Amino acid sequence: MQSALYGFSAAVGFSFVMVLFASIRERLAAADIPAPFRGNAIALVTAGLMSLAFMGFSGLVKL
């Protein structure tokens, strides 16, 4: 039962992150970004900032 719950939670979390990242990428496409940061560079910066933000949630739930 615990494995099924972890699997379901991981799938929901992954889906949430993918939708969030896609919406951020759409907003970045319309933003005025300096030339060196366009494309994959800003995507890596965004992914890094998102990972730092989600690391803050790591201690909230203790099982």
PQR file with spaces between the fields and no chain letter, atoms N, CA, C, O and H, PARSE charges and radii, in Angstrom:
ATOM       1  N    MET     1       0.825   -1.192    0.000 -0.4000 1.5000
ATOM       2  CA   MET     1       0.000    0.000    0.000 -0.0000 2.0000
ATOM       3  C    MET     1       0.873    1.262    0.000  0.5500 1.7000
ATOM       4  O    MET     1       0.578    2.234   -0.695 -0.5500 1.4000
ATOM       5  N    GLN     2       1.939    1.228    0.784 -0.4000 1.5000
ATOM       6  CA   GLN     2       2.816    2.387    0.868 -0.0000 2.0000
ATOM       7  C    GLN     2       3.508    2.644   -0.468  0.5500 1.7000
ATOM       8  O    GLN     2       3.684    3.796   -0.862 -0.5500 1.4000
ATOM       9  H    GLN     2       2.179    0.438    1.349  0.4000 1.0000
ATOM      10  N    SER     3       3.900    1.585   -1.163 -0.4000 1.5000
ATOM      11  CA   SER     3       4.551    1.744   -2.467 -0.0000 2.0000
ATOM      12  C    SER     3       3.594    2.352   -3.489  0.5500 1.7000
ATOM      13  O    SER     3       3.996    3.186   -4.301 -0.5500 1.4000
ATOM      14  H    SER     3       3.758    0.648   -0.843  0.4000 1.0000
ATOM      15  N    ALA     4       2.347    1.940   -3.450 -0.4000 1.5000
ATOM      16  CA   ALA     4       1.360    2.497   -4.373 -0.0000 2.0000
ATOM      17  C    ALA     4       1.139    3.986   -4.100  0.5500 1.7000
ATOM      18  O    ALA     4       1.001    4.780   -5.031 -0.5500 1.4000
ATOM      19  H    ALA     4       2.021    1.262   -2.790  0.4000 1.0000
ATOM      20  N    LEU     5       1.107    4.355   -2.828 -0.4000 1.5000
ATOM      21  CA   LEU     5       0.936    5.763   -2.473 -0.0000 2.0000
ATOM      22  C    LEU     5       2.142    6.584   -2.911  0.5500 1.7000
ATOM      23  O    LEU     5       1.979    7.685   -3.436 -0.5500 1.4000
ATOM      24  H    LEU     5       1.219    3.710   -2.072  0.4000 1.0000
ATOM      25  N    TYR     6       3.345    6.065   -2.703 -0.4000 1.5000
ATOM      26  CA   TYR     6       4.546    6.773   -3.144 -0.0000 2.0000
ATOM      27  C    TYR     6       4.575    6.903   -4.664  0.5500 1.7000
ATOM      28  O    TYR     6       4.934    7.958   -5.187 -0.5500 1.4000
ATOM      29  H    TYR     6       3.477    5.171   -2.276  0.4000 1.0000
ATOM      30  N    GLY     7       4.206    5.855   -5.368 -0.4000 1.5000
ATOM      31  CA   GLY     7       4.177    5.903   -6.829 -0.0000 2.0000
ATOM      32  C    GLY     7       3.180    6.921   -7.347  0.5500 1.7000
ATOM      33  O    GLY     7       3.480    7.685   -8.264 -0.5500 1.4000
ATOM      34  H    GLY     7       3.914    4.998   -4.943  0.4000 1.0000
ATOM      35  N    PHE     8       2.001    6.930   -6.761 -0.4000 1.5000
ATOM      36  CA   PHE     8       0.979    7.898   -7.165 -0.0000 2.0000
ATOM      37  C    PHE     8       1.422    9.322   -6.848  0.5500 1.7000
ATOM      38  O    PHE     8       1.249   10.223   -7.669 -0.5500 1.4000
ATOM      39  H    PHE     8       1.757    6.309   -6.016  0.4000 1.0000
ATOM      40  N    SER     9       1.987    9.527   -5.672 -0.4000 1.5000
ATOM      41  CA   SER     9       2.448   10.864   -5.288 -0.0000 2.0000
ATOM      42  C    SER     9       3.568   11.352   -6.191  0.5500 1.7000
ATOM      43  O    SER     9       3.611   12.532   -6.542 -0.5500 1.4000
ATOM      44  H    SER     9       2.127    8.795   -5.005  0.4000 1.0000
ATOM      45  N    ALA    10       4.471   10.463   -6.570 -0.4000 1.5000
ATOM      46  CA   ALA    10       5.559   10.847   -7.471 -0.0000 2.0000
ATOM      47  C    ALA    10       5.011   11.239   -8.835  0.5500 1.7000
ATOM      48  O    ALA    10       5.485   12.202   -9.439 -0.5500 1.4000
ATOM      49  H    ALA    10       4.436    9.505   -6.285  0.4000 1.0000
ATOM      50  N    ALA    11       4.022   10.507   -9.325 -0.4000 1.5000
ATOM      51  CA   ALA    11       3.427   10.828  -10.623 -0.0000 2.0000
ATOM      52  C    ALA    11       2.707   12.173  -10.584  0.5500 1.7000
ATOM      53  O    ALA    11       2.812   12.961  -11.524 -0.5500 1.4000
ATOM      54  H    ALA    11       3.637    9.725   -8.835  0.4000 1.0000
ATOM      55  N    VAL    12       1.987   12.436   -9.517 -0.4000 1.5000
ATOM      56  CA   VAL    12       1.285   13.718   -9.381 -0.0000 2.0000
ATOM      57  C    VAL    12       2.292   14.861   -9.267  0.5500 1.7000
ATOM      58  O    VAL    12       2.111   15.910   -9.885 -0.5500 1.4000
ATOM      59  H    VAL    12       1.901   11.796   -8.753  0.4000 1.0000
ATOM      60  N    GLY    13       3.342   14.667   -8.487 -0.4000 1.5000
ATOM      61  CA   GLY    13       4.367   15.694   -8.339 -0.0000 2.0000
ATOM      62  C    GLY    13       5.090   15.977   -9.640  0.5500 1.7000
ATOM      63  O    GLY    13       5.338   17.135   -9.978 -0.5500 1.4000
ATOM      64  H    GLY    13       3.489   13.815   -7.985  0.4000 1.0000
ATOM      65  N    PHE    14       5.430   14.924  -10.374 -0.4000 1.5000
ATOM      66  CA   PHE    14       6.101   15.091  -11.663 -0.0000 2.0000
ATOM      67  C    PHE    14       5.202   15.834  -12.643  0.5500 1.7000
ATOM      68  O    PHE    14       5.665   16.720  -13.360 -0.5500 1.4000
ATOM      69  H    PHE    14       5.228   13.984  -10.099  0.4000 1.0000
ATOM      70  N    SER    15       3.926   15.481  -12.678 -0.4000 1.5000
ATOM      71  CA   SER    15       2.986   16.162  -13.574 -0.0000 2.0000
ATOM      72  C    SER    15       2.857   17.636  -13.208  0.5500 1.7000
ATOM      73  O    SER    15       2.813   18.495  -14.089 -0.5500 1.4000
ATOM      74  H    SER    15       3.549   14.761  -12.095  0.4000 1.0000
ATOM      75  N    PHE    16       2.798   17.929  -11.919 -0.4000 1.5000
ATOM      76  CA   PHE    16       2.701   19.317  -11.469 -0.0000 2.0000
ATOM      77  C    PHE    16       3.926   20.121  -11.896  0.5500 1.7000
ATOM      78  O    PHE    16       3.793   21.247  -12.375 -0.5500 1.4000
ATOM      79  H    PHE    16       2.833   17.231  -11.203  0.4000 1.0000
ATOM      80  N    VAL    17       5.105   19.554  -11.726 -0.4000 1.5000
ATOM      81  CA   VAL    17       6.336   20.256  -12.094 -0.0000 2.0000
ATOM      82  C    VAL    17       6.405   20.467  -13.604  0.5500 1.7000
ATOM      83  O    VAL    17       6.837   21.529  -14.051 -0.5500 1.4000
ATOM      84  H    VAL    17       5.213   18.640  -11.337  0.4000 1.0000
ATOM      85  N    MET    18       5.992   19.488  -14.392 -0.4000 1.5000
ATOM      86  CA   MET    18       6.029   19.636  -15.846 -0.0000 2.0000
ATOM      87  C    MET    18       5.069   20.727  -16.320  0.5500 1.7000
ATOM      88  O    MET    18       5.414   21.510  -17.205 -0.5500 1.4000
ATOM      89  H    MET    18       5.641   18.625  -14.029  0.4000 1.0000
ATOM      90  N    VAL    19       3.878   20.787  -15.743 -0.4000 1.5000
ATOM      91  CA   VAL    19       2.915   21.832  -16.108 -0.0000 2.0000
ATOM      92  C    VAL    19       3.435   23.200  -15.677  0.5500 1.7000
ATOM      93  O    VAL    19       3.318   24.173  -16.421 -0.5500 1.4000
ATOM      94  H    VAL    19       3.598   20.151  -15.024  0.4000 1.0000
ATOM      95  N    LEU    20       4.003   23.276  -14.488 -0.4000 1.5000
ATOM      96  CA   LEU    20       4.557   24.533  -13.998 -0.0000 2.0000
ATOM      97  C    LEU    20       5.712   25.006  -14.871  0.5500 1.7000
ATOM      98  O    LEU    20       5.785   26.186  -15.213 -0.5500 1.4000
ATOM      99  H    LEU    20       4.097   22.485  -13.883  0.4000 1.0000
ATOM     100  N    PHE    21       6.608   24.103  -15.233 -0.4000 1.5000
ATOM     101  CA   PHE    21       7.752   24.469  -16.062 -0.0000 2.0000
ATOM     102  C    PHE    21       7.305   24.878  -17.461  0.5500 1.7000
ATOM     103  O    PHE    21       7.875   25.801  -18.043 -0.5500 1.4000
ATOM     104  H    PHE    21       6.549   23.145  -14.955  0.4000 1.0000
ATOM     105  N    ALA    22       6.297   24.209  -18.008 -0.4000 1.5000
ATOM     106  CA   ALA    22       5.785   24.577  -19.334 -0.0000 2.0000
ATOM     107  C    ALA    22       5.169   25.972  -19.313  0.5500 1.7000
ATOM     108  O    ALA    22       5.353   26.746  -20.252 -0.5500 1.4000
ATOM     109  H    ALA    22       5.833   23.460  -17.535  0.4000 1.0000
ATOM     110  N    SER    23       4.446   26.292  -18.254 -0.4000 1.5000
ATOM     111  CA   SER    23       3.849   27.629  -18.184 -0.0000 2.0000
ATOM     112  C    SER    23       4.921   28.701  -18.011  0.5500 1.7000
ATOM     113  O    SER    23       4.793   29.797  -18.558 -0.5500 1.4000
ATOM     114  H    SER    23       4.297   25.663  -17.492  0.4000 1.0000
ATOM     115  N    ILE    24       5.966   28.401  -17.263 -0.4000 1.5000
ATOM     116  CA   ILE    24       7.061   29.365  -17.121 -0.0000 2.0000
ATOM     117  C    ILE    24       7.772   29.555  -18.449  0.5500 1.7000
ATOM     118  O    ILE    24       8.127   30.680  -18.801 -0.5500 1.4000
ATOM     119  H    ILE    24       6.071   27.511  -16.819  0.4000 1.0000
ATOM     120  N    ARG    25       7.989   28.469  -19.197 -0.4000 1.5000
ATOM     121  CA   ARG    25       8.655   28.588  -20.499 -0.0000 2.0000
ATOM     122  C    ARG    25       7.832   29.431  -21.472  0.5500 1.7000
ATOM     123  O    ARG    25       8.397   30.187  -22.262 -0.5500 1.4000
ATOM     124  H    ARG    25       7.700   27.555  -18.911  0.4000 1.0000
ATOM     125  N    GLU    26       6.512   29.310  -21.425 -0.4000 1.5000
ATOM     126  CA   GLU    26       5.660   30.135  -22.285 -0.0000 2.0000
ATOM     127  C    GLU    26       5.793   31.613  -21.930  0.5500 1.7000
ATOM     128  O    GLU    26       5.850   32.463  -22.817 -0.5500 1.4000
ATOM     129  H    GLU    26       6.052   28.696  -20.783  0.4000 1.0000
ATOM     130  N    ARG    27       5.842   31.917  -20.645 -0.4000 1.5000
ATOM     131  CA   ARG    27       6.005   33.316  -20.228 -0.0000 2.0000
ATOM     132  C    ARG    27       7.380   33.834  -20.605  0.5500 1.7000
ATOM     133  O    ARG    27       7.519   35.001  -20.972 -0.5500 1.4000
ATOM     134  H    ARG    27       5.796   31.226  -19.923  0.4000 1.0000
ATOM     135  N    LEU    28       8.404   32.986  -20.521 -0.4000 1.5000
ATOM     136  CA   LEU    28       9.754   33.411  -20.882 -0.0000 2.0000
ATOM     137  C    LEU    28       9.890   33.650  -22.380  0.5500 1.7000
ATOM     138  O    LEU    28      10.700   34.473  -22.807 -0.5500 1.4000
ATOM     139  H    LEU    28       8.292   32.038  -20.223  0.4000 1.0000
ATOM     140  N    ALA    29       9.108   32.943  -23.173 -0.4000 1.5000
ATOM     141  CA   ALA    29       9.171   33.130  -24.626 -0.0000 2.0000
ATOM     142  C    ALA    29       8.721   34.538  -25.018  0.5500 1.7000
ATOM     143  O    ALA    29       9.197   35.091  -26.009 -0.5500 1.4000
ATOM     144  H    ALA    29       8.450   32.274  -22.826  0.4000 1.0000
ATOM     145  N    ALA    30       7.812   35.108  -24.248 -0.4000 1.5000
ATOM     146  CA   ALA    30       7.306   36.448  -24.552 -0.0000 2.0000
ATOM     147  C    ALA    30       8.071   37.546  -23.820  0.5500 1.7000
ATOM     148  O    ALA    30       7.848   38.730  -24.076 -0.5500 1.4000
ATOM     149  H    ALA    30       7.425   34.659  -23.443  0.4000 1.0000
ATOM     150  N    ALA    31       8.969   37.167  -22.913 -0.4000 1.5000
ATOM     151  CA   ALA    31       9.693   38.158  -22.112 -0.0000 2.0000
ATOM     152  C    ALA    31      10.903   38.700  -22.865  0.5500 1.7000
ATOM     153  O    ALA    31      11.416   38.073  -23.792 -0.5500 1.4000
ATOM     154  H    ALA    31       9.150   36.206  -22.705  0.4000 1.0000
ATOM     155  N    ASP    32      11.340   39.874  -22.444 -0.4000 1.5000
ATOM     156  CA   ASP    32      12.532   40.495  -23.021 -0.0000 2.0000
ATOM     157  C    ASP    32      13.755   40.010  -22.237  0.5500 1.7000
ATOM     158  O    ASP    32      14.102   40.569  -21.197 -0.5500 1.4000
ATOM     159  H    ASP    32      10.924   40.383  -21.691  0.4000 1.0000
ATOM     160  N    ILE    33      14.392   38.973  -22.747 -0.4000 1.5000
ATOM     161  CA   ILE    33      15.535   38.339  -22.087 -0.0000 2.0000
ATOM     162  C    ILE    33      16.799   38.726  -22.841  0.5500 1.7000
ATOM     163  O    ILE    33      16.798   38.727  -24.072 -0.5500 1.4000
ATOM     164  H    ILE    33      14.110   38.519  -23.592  0.4000 1.0000
ATOM     165  N    PRO    34      17.886   39.057  -22.129 -0.5600 1.5000
ATOM     166  CA   PRO    34      19.143   39.371  -22.815  0.2800 2.0000
ATOM     167  C    PRO    34      19.606   38.207  -23.693  0.5500 1.7000
ATOM     168  O    PRO    34      19.346   37.044  -23.385 -0.5500 1.4000
ATOM     169  N    ALA    35      20.285   38.531  -24.776 -0.4000 1.5000
ATOM     170  CA   ALA    35      20.681   37.533  -25.774 -0.0000 2.0000
ATOM     171  C    ALA    35      21.474   36.357  -25.202  0.5500 1.7000
ATOM     172  O    ALA    35      21.216   35.226  -25.613 -0.5500 1.4000
ATOM     173  H    ALA    35      20.495   39.475  -25.026  0.4000 1.0000
ATOM     174  N    PRO    36      22.422   36.549  -24.279 -0.5600 1.5000
ATOM     175  CA   PRO    36      23.176   35.386  -23.784  0.2800 2.0000
ATOM     176  C    PRO    36      22.333   34.393  -22.991  0.5500 1.7000
ATOM     177  O    PRO    36      22.717   33.232  -22.847 -0.5500 1.4000
ATOM     178  N    PHE    37      21.191   34.838  -22.477 -0.4000 1.5000
ATOM     179  CA   PHE    37      20.357   33.966  -21.652 -0.0000 2.0000
ATOM     180  C    PHE    37      19.186   33.341  -22.402  0.5500 1.7000
ATOM     181  O    PHE    37      18.434   32.568  -21.809 -0.5500 1.4000
ATOM     182  H    PHE    37      20.880   35.781  -22.594  0.4000 1.0000
ATOM     183  N    ARG    38      19.009   33.642  -23.655 -0.4000 1.5000
ATOM     184  CA   ARG    38      17.875   33.090  -24.407 -0.0000 2.0000
ATOM     185  C    ARG    38      18.057   31.599  -24.648  0.5500 1.7000
ATOM     186  O    ARG    38      19.182   31.113  -24.764 -0.5500 1.4000
ATOM     187  H    ARG    38      19.620   34.270  -24.137  0.4000 1.0000
ATOM     188  N    GLY    39      16.945   30.880  -24.722 -0.4000 1.5000
ATOM     189  CA   GLY    39      16.981   29.457  -25.058 -0.0000 2.0000
ATOM     190  C    GLY    39      17.264   28.575  -23.852  0.5500 1.7000
ATOM     191  O    GLY    39      16.635   28.708  -22.803 -0.5500 1.4000
ATOM     192  H    GLY    39      16.031   31.275  -24.628  0.4000 1.0000
ATOM     193  N    ASN    40      18.224   27.671  -24.023 -0.4000 1.5000
ATOM     194  CA   ASN    40      18.510   26.683  -22.985 -0.0000 2.0000
ATOM     195  C    ASN    40      19.115   27.293  -21.728  0.5500 1.7000
ATOM     196  O    ASN    40      18.941   26.753  -20.636 -0.5500 1.4000
ATOM     197  H    ASN    40      18.735   27.562  -24.876  0.4000 1.0000
ATOM     198  N    ALA    41      19.825   28.412  -21.866 -0.4000 1.5000
ATOM     199  CA   ALA    41      20.454   29.022  -20.693 -0.0000 2.0000
ATOM     200  C    ALA    41      19.414   29.453  -19.665  0.5500 1.7000
ATOM     201  O    ALA    41      19.561   29.158  -18.479 -0.5500 1.4000
ATOM     202  H    ALA    41      19.966   28.851  -22.754  0.4000 1.0000
ATOM     203  N    ILE    42      18.381   30.138  -20.096 -0.4000 1.5000
ATOM     204  CA   ILE    42      17.351   30.578  -19.157 -0.0000 2.0000
ATOM     205  C    ILE    42      16.548   29.386  -18.645  0.5500 1.7000
ATOM     206  O    ILE    42      16.033   29.428  -17.528 -0.5500 1.4000
ATOM     207  H    ILE    42      18.261   30.378  -21.060  0.4000 1.0000
ATOM     208  N    ALA    43      16.434   28.327  -19.442 -0.4000 1.5000
ATOM     209  CA   ALA    43      15.744   27.118  -18.983 -0.0000 2.0000
ATOM     210  C    ALA    43      16.523   26.459  -17.847  0.5500 1.7000
ATOM     211  O    ALA    43      15.925   25.993  -16.877 -0.5500 1.4000
ATOM     212  H    ALA    43      16.852   28.293  -20.349  0.4000 1.0000
ATOM     213  N    LEU    44      17.846   26.416  -17.956 -0.4000 1.5000
ATOM     214  CA   LEU    44      18.658   25.837  -16.883 -0.0000 2.0000
ATOM     215  C    LEU    44      18.604   26.689  -15.621  0.5500 1.7000
ATOM     216  O    LEU    44      18.541   26.153  -14.515 -0.5500 1.4000
ATOM     217  H    LEU    44      18.332   26.794  -18.744  0.4000 1.0000
ATOM     218  N    VAL    45      18.628   28.000  -15.775 -0.4000 1.5000
ATOM     219  CA   VAL    45      18.518   28.887  -14.617 -0.0000 2.0000
ATOM     220  C    VAL    45      17.159   28.695  -13.947  0.5500 1.7000
ATOM     221  O    VAL    45      17.074   28.626  -12.721 -0.5500 1.4000
ATOM     222  H    VAL    45      18.679   28.435  -16.674  0.4000 1.0000
ATOM     223  N    THR    46      16.115   28.611  -14.736 -0.4000 1.5000
ATOM     224  CA   THR    46      14.766   28.407  -14.204 -0.0000 2.0000
ATOM     225  C    THR    46      14.652   27.067  -13.488  0.5500 1.7000
ATOM     226  O    THR    46      14.069   26.990  -12.407 -0.5500 1.4000
ATOM     227  H    THR    46      16.183   28.667  -15.732  0.4000 1.0000
ATOM     228  N    ALA    47      15.203   26.013  -14.082 -0.4000 1.5000
ATOM     229  CA   ALA    47      15.162   24.695  -13.445 -0.0000 2.0000
ATOM     230  C    ALA    47      15.924   24.709  -12.123  0.5500 1.7000
ATOM     231  O    ALA    47      15.489   24.090  -11.152 -0.5500 1.4000
ATOM     232  H    ALA    47      15.676   26.077  -14.961  0.4000 1.0000
ATOM     233  N    GLY    48      17.043   25.400  -12.078 -0.4000 1.5000
ATOM     234  CA   GLY    48      17.801   25.499  -10.833 -0.0000 2.0000
ATOM     235  C    GLY    48      17.037   26.233   -9.746  0.5500 1.7000
ATOM     236  O    GLY    48      17.034   25.810   -8.590 -0.5500 1.4000
ATOM     237  H    GLY    48      17.397   25.902  -12.867  0.4000 1.0000
ATOM     238  N    LEU    49      16.390   27.330  -10.110 -0.4000 1.5000
ATOM     239  CA   LEU    49      15.602   28.074   -9.125 -0.0000 2.0000
ATOM     240  C    LEU    49      14.393   27.274   -8.652  0.5500 1.7000
ATOM     241  O    LEU    49      14.026   27.332   -7.478 -0.5500 1.4000
ATOM     242  H    LEU    49      16.392   27.675  -11.049  0.4000 1.0000
ATOM     243  N    MET    50      13.772   26.525   -9.569 -0.4000 1.5000
ATOM     244  CA   MET    50      12.645   25.677   -9.173 -0.0000 2.0000
ATOM     245  C    MET    50      13.105   24.573   -8.231  0.5500 1.7000
ATOM     246  O    MET    50      12.405   24.245   -7.273 -0.5500 1.4000
ATOM     247  H    MET    50      14.070   26.478  -10.522  0.4000 1.0000
ATOM     248  N    SER    51      14.274   23.998   -8.492 -0.4000 1.5000
ATOM     249  CA   SER    51      14.766   22.933   -7.613 -0.0000 2.0000
ATOM     250  C    SER    51      15.068   23.476   -6.221  0.5500 1.7000
ATOM     251  O    SER    51      14.807   22.801   -5.226 -0.5500 1.4000
ATOM     252  H    SER    51      14.843   24.264   -9.270  0.4000 1.0000
ATOM     253  N    LEU    52      15.615   24.689   -6.139 -0.4000 1.5000
ATOM     254  CA   LEU    52      15.842   25.297   -4.828 -0.0000 2.0000
ATOM     255  C    LEU    52      14.526   25.564   -4.108  0.5500 1.7000
ATOM     256  O    LEU    52      14.431   25.381   -2.894 -0.5500 1.4000
ATOM     257  H    LEU    52      15.827   25.238   -6.948  0.4000 1.0000
ATOM     258  N    ALA    53      13.518   25.995   -4.850 -0.4000 1.5000
ATOM     259  CA   ALA    53      12.213   26.256   -4.239 -0.0000 2.0000
ATOM     260  C    ALA    53      11.583   24.970   -3.718  0.5500 1.7000
ATOM     261  O    ALA    53      11.010   24.960   -2.628 -0.5500 1.4000
ATOM     262  H    ALA    53      13.595   26.144   -5.836  0.4000 1.0000
ATOM     263  N    PHE    54      11.683   23.888   -4.481 -0.4000 1.5000
ATOM     264  CA   PHE    54      11.080   22.628   -4.048 -0.0000 2.0000
ATOM     265  C    PHE    54      11.893   21.944   -2.960  0.5500 1.7000
ATOM     266  O    PHE    54      11.354   21.116   -2.227 -0.5500 1.4000
ATOM     267  H    PHE    54      12.148   23.896   -5.366  0.4000 1.0000
ATOM     268  N    MET    55      13.185   22.271   -2.835 -0.4000 1.5000
ATOM     269  CA   MET    55      13.970   21.726   -1.729 -0.0000 2.0000
ATOM     270  C    MET    55      13.459   22.245   -0.392  0.5500 1.7000
ATOM     271  O    MET    55      13.635   21.592    0.636 -0.5500 1.4000
ATOM     272  H    MET    55      13.623   22.945   -3.431  0.4000 1.0000
ATOM     273  N    GLY    56      12.837   23.397   -0.398 -0.4000 1.5000
ATOM     274  CA   GLY    56      12.263   23.940    0.824 -0.0000 2.0000
ATOM     275  C    GLY    56      11.117   23.107    1.360  0.5500 1.7000
ATOM     276  O    GLY    56      10.819   23.163    2.554 -0.5500 1.4000
ATOM     277  H    GLY    56      12.694   23.928   -1.233  0.4000 1.0000
ATOM     278  N    PHE    57      10.471   22.338    0.506 -0.4000 1.5000
ATOM     279  CA   PHE    57       9.361   21.483    0.935 -0.0000 2.0000
ATOM     280  C    PHE    57       9.827   20.143    1.489  0.5500 1.7000
ATOM     281  O    PHE    57       9.002   19.372    1.979 -0.5500 1.4000
ATOM     282  H    PHE    57      10.713   22.292   -0.463  0.4000 1.0000
ATOM     283  N    SER    58      11.113   19.842    1.428 -0.4000 1.5000
ATOM     284  CA   SER    58      11.592   18.502    1.781 -0.0000 2.0000
ATOM     285  C    SER    58      11.388   18.164    3.254  0.5500 1.7000
ATOM     286  O    SER    58      11.227   16.988    3.580 -0.5500 1.4000
ATOM     287  H    SER    58      11.783   20.468    1.030  0.4000 1.0000
ATOM     288  N    GLY    59      11.389   19.126    4.140 -0.4000 1.5000
ATOM     289  CA   GLY    59      11.245   18.822    5.554 -0.0000 2.0000
ATOM     290  C    GLY    59       9.844   18.984    6.095  0.5500 1.7000
ATOM     291  O    GLY    59       9.635   18.841    7.300 -0.5500 1.4000
ATOM     292  H    GLY    59      11.520   20.081    3.875  0.4000 1.0000
ATOM     293  N    LEU    60       8.882   19.275    5.251 -0.4000 1.5000
ATOM     294  CA   LEU    60       7.526   19.531    5.736 -0.0000 2.0000
ATOM     295  C    LEU    60       6.788   18.275    6.173  0.5500 1.7000
ATOM     296  O    LEU    60       6.066   18.300    7.170 -0.5500 1.4000
ATOM     297  H    LEU    60       9.052   19.391    4.272  0.4000 1.0000
ATOM     298  N    VAL    61       6.956   17.186    5.448 -0.4000 1.5000
ATOM     299  CA   VAL    61       6.195   15.969    5.726 -0.0000 2.0000
ATOM     300  C    VAL    61       7.152   14.893    6.207  0.5500 1.7000
ATOM     301  O    VAL    61       8.103   14.542    5.510 -0.5500 1.4000
ATOM     302  H    VAL    61       7.542   17.166    4.638  0.4000 1.0000
ATOM     303  N    LYS    62       6.901   14.375    7.388 -0.4000 1.5000
ATOM     304  CA   LYS    62       7.694   13.272    7.936 -0.0000 2.0000
ATOM     305  C    LYS    62       6.796   12.037    8.015  0.5500 1.7000
ATOM     306  O    LYS    62       5.736   12.065    8.640 -0.5500 1.4000
ATOM     307  H    LYS    62       6.128   14.660    7.955  0.4000 1.0000
ATOM     308  N    LEU    63       7.235   10.963    7.378 -0.4000 1.5000
ATOM     309  CA   LEU    63       6.455    9.718    7.421 -0.0000 2.0000
ATOM     310  C    LEU    63       7.151    8.683    8.249  0.5500 1.7000
ATOM     311  O    LEU    63       6.646    7.570    8.400 -0.5500 1.4000
ATOM     312  H    LEU    63       8.096   10.940    6.871  0.4000 1.0000
